[in-house]
Structures are given as structure tokens and as C-alpha cells.
Amino acid sequence: MEAPEESAALALSEKYAVSYKQINNDMAEANGELAEWVEQVTGDKFAIRGLKELVKE
């Protein structure tokens, strides 16, 4: 039987299995994909400008 401290530590390690670095990498990849998509989309110039601003952030 696990001690309560071990159980809590195990739960935390599972909860934070995805690292902050991995999350940032995933976000950068998604942002790159969004930027590619925005370049392909057509429409109202104001909507396109808004999408391009979104990609900058």
C-alpha cells in the first residue's frame, strides 16, 4: 500500500505529465498552421486583417 505522500506525488506527476515546454511547442506549431491557413483564406479585408492580428499574438 502506498503512503499518502507517494500517492499525492504520483497524482501530481500524472497531472503535469505534459511539460510547459511541450505546451509552448504545441502552441507555436498551431500558430504556424493558423498563419498558413490565414494566408489561404479570402474575404472581407477587415476580417483578414483581424485574422492576421490574431496570428501575431
C-alpha positions in Angstrom: 0.0 0.0 0.0 1.3 3.4 -0.9 1.9 6.1 1.6 -0.4 9.2 1.2 2.6 11.3 0.2 3.6 8.9 -2.5 0.0 8.8 -3.8 -0.2 12.6 -3.9 3.2 12.8 -5.7 2.1 10.2 -8.2 -1.1 12.1 -8.9 0.8 15.3 -9.4 3.2 13.7 -11.8 0.4 12.3 -13.9 -1.4 15.7 -13.8 1.6 17.6 -15.0 2.9 14.9 -17.4 2.8 17.4 -20.3 5.5 19.9 -19.7 5.3 23.6 -20.1 7.9 23.4 -22.8 5.7 20.9 -24.7 2.7 23.1 -24.4 4.6 26.0 -25.8 5.9 23.9 -28.7 2.4 22.8 -29.4 1.1 26.3 -29.4 3.9 27.5 -31.7 3.1 24.7 -34.1 -0.7 25.5 -34.0 0.1 29.2 -34.6 2.2 28.3 -37.6 -0.6 26.2 -39.0 -3.1 29.1 -38.4 -0.8 31.5 -40.2 -0.7 29.3 -43.2 -4.4 29.0 -43.2 -4.9 32.7 -42.9 -2.7 33.3 -46.0 -5.0 31.0 -48.0 -8.4 32.4 -46.9 -10.2 35.1 -48.8 -12.8 37.5 -47.7 -13.5 40.9 -46.3 -10.3 42.9 -45.9 -11.2 43.8 -42.3 -11.8 40.2 -41.4 -8.5 39.2 -43.0 -6.7 42.0 -41.1 -8.3 40.7 -37.8 -7.2 37.2 -38.5 -3.6 38.4 -39.3 -3.6 40.3 -36.0 -4.7 37.1 -34.2 -1.8 35.2 -35.7 0.7 37.9 -34.4 -0.3 37.4 -30.8 
